[in-house]
């Protein structure tokens, strides 16, 4: 007969930290497996462990369980192997022409790319020029790049 999972069984380890009951730890391990978990449903898990499915719901609402669930989820989600797998998938999709994946990949690697600062040594910045002044300035630069044909 199924029993109530209850909140009893919490222990304190040698460092003074509270440790959840073994059954709760097994439930948390099962929950964190995500899509790879067996059995697939919470009801089946409860039956396999001899507790009522309502007990599983109560355990999952217990604040102590929720805190540990949050802590372990965060740890799992930022694990370098998981992050690298996502980055690798983005790169493959980007290289295959997926524009959104390319954008996300470039955003990610931007934080690892050294920043360059461009210093303009010209006192006359383009932003401060009128349209006519800017046009004259560009014309002048272009004349230096290509020779003007002589009239002969």
HUDA-V883805 format. One record per residue. N is the residue number from 0. RES is the residue in one small letter. PHI is phi in degrees with one decimal (NA if undefined). Layout:
n->N res->RES phi->PHI
n->N res->RES phi->PHI
This chain:
n->0 res->x phi->NA
n->1 res->x phi->-67.9
n->2 res->x phi->-115.2
n->3 res->x phi->-72.7
n->4 res->x phi->-67.2
n->5 res->x phi->56.4
n->6 res->x phi->-108.1
n->7 res->x phi->-74.6
n->8 res->x phi->101.8
n->9 res->x phi->-69.2
n->10 res->x phi->-121.4
n->11 res->x phi->-115.2
n->12 res->x phi->-81.8
n->13 res->x phi->-64.4
n->14 res->x phi->-90.2
n->15 res->x phi->91.2
n->16 res->x phi->-81.7
n->17 res->x phi->-77.7
n->18 res->x phi->-118.1
n->19 res->x phi->-71.0
n->20 res->x phi->-59.2
n->21 res->x phi->-55.3
n->22 res->x phi->-61.0
n->23 res->x phi->-65.1
n->24 res->x phi->-62.9
n->25 res->x phi->-64.0
n->26 res->x phi->-62.2
n->27 res->x phi->-63.0
n->28 res->x phi->-57.9
n->29 res->x phi->-64.8
n->30 res->x phi->-62.0
n->31 res->x phi->-72.0
n->32 res->x phi->-70.2
n->33 res->x phi->62.6
n->34 res->x phi->-69.5
n->35 res->x phi->-87.9
n->36 res->x phi->-81.1
n->37 res->x phi->-132.3
n->38 res->x phi->-68.5
n->39 res->x phi->-75.3
n->40 res->x phi->-110.4
n->41 res->x phi->-63.6
n->42 res->x phi->-62.2
n->43 res->x phi->-65.4
n->44 res->x phi->-61.2
n->45 res->x phi->-60.2
n->46 res->x phi->-62.5
n->47 res->x phi->-62.0
n->48 res->x phi->-103.8
n->49 res->x phi->70.0
n->50 res->x phi->-125.1
n->51 res->x phi->-78.2
n->52 res->x phi->-61.9
n->53 res->x phi->-64.7
n->54 res->x phi->-64.1
n->55 res->x phi->-62.6
n->56 res->x phi->-62.3
n->57 res->x phi->-65.5
n->58 res->x phi->-59.7
n->59 res->x phi->-67.5
n->60 res->x phi->-93.4
n->61 res->x phi->-64.0
n->62 res->x phi->-59.3
n->63 res->x phi->-65.7
n->64 res->x phi->-65.6
n->65 res->x phi->-60.6
n->66 res->x phi->-60.5
n->67 res->x phi->-67.9
n->68 res->x phi->-60.8
n->69 res->x phi->-61.2
n->70 res->x phi->-61.9
n->71 res->x phi->-71.0
n->72 res->x phi->-64.0
n->73 res->x phi->-61.3
n->74 res->x phi->-60.9
n->75 res->x phi->-67.3
n->76 res->x phi->-72.4
n->77 res->x phi->-103.4
n->78 res->x phi->-61.7
n->79 res->x phi->-54.9
n->80 res->x phi->-65.0
n->81 res->x phi->-66.4
n->82 res->x phi->-61.1
n->83 res->x phi->-64.0
n->84 res->x phi->-62.1
n->85 res->x phi->-68.4
n->86 res->x phi->-62.1
n->87 res->x phi->-60.9
n->88 res->x phi->-64.3
n->89 res->x phi->-61.5
n->90 res->x phi->-62.0
n->91 res->x phi->-61.7
n->92 res->x phi->-64.8
n->93 res->x phi->-63.8
n->94 res->x phi->-65.1
n->95 res->x phi->-84.6
n->96 res->x phi->107.4
n->97 res->x phi->-74.7
n->98 res->x phi->-65.6
n->99 res->x phi->-63.7
n->100 res->x phi->-63.0
n->101 res->x phi->-62.3
n->102 res->x phi->-62.4
n->103 res->x phi->-64.6
n->104 res->x phi->-63.1
n->105 res->x phi->-65.8
n->106 res->x phi->-62.0
n->107 res->x phi->-65.6
n->108 res->x phi->-75.7
n->109 res->x phi->-57.5
n->110 res->x phi->-71.1
n->111 res->x phi->-100.6
n->112 res->x phi->-89.3
n->113 res->x phi->-62.3
n->114 res->x phi->-84.1
n->115 res->x phi->-114.1
n->116 res->x phi->-109.1
n->117 res->x phi->-96.4
n->118 res->x phi->-109.8
n->119 res->x phi->-93.4
n->120 res->x phi->-92.1
n->121 res->x phi->-96.2
n->122 res->x phi->-72.1
n->123 res->x phi->-97.3
n->124 res->x phi->-79.3
n->125 res->x phi->-58.3
n->126 res->x phi->-65.0
n->127 res->x phi->-91.6
n->128 res->x phi->-89.3
n->129 res->x phi->-74.8
n->130 res->x phi->-60.6
n->131 res->x phi->-65.2
n->132 res->x phi->-64.5
n->133 res->x phi->-64.8
n->134 res->x phi->-61.2
n->135 res->x phi->-63.0
n->136 res->x phi->-63.4
n->137 res->x phi->-66.6
n->138 res->x phi->-58.1
n->139 res->x phi->-62.0
n->140 res->x phi->-65.5
n->141 res->x phi->-65.4
n->142 res->x phi->-61.4
n->143 res->x phi->-72.3
n->144 res->x phi->-81.6
n->145 res->x phi->-127.5
n->146 res->x phi->-69.9
n->147 res->x phi->-82.7
n->148 res->x phi->-64.1
n->149 res->x phi->-78.8
n->150 res->x phi->-75.7
n->151 res->x phi->-84.4
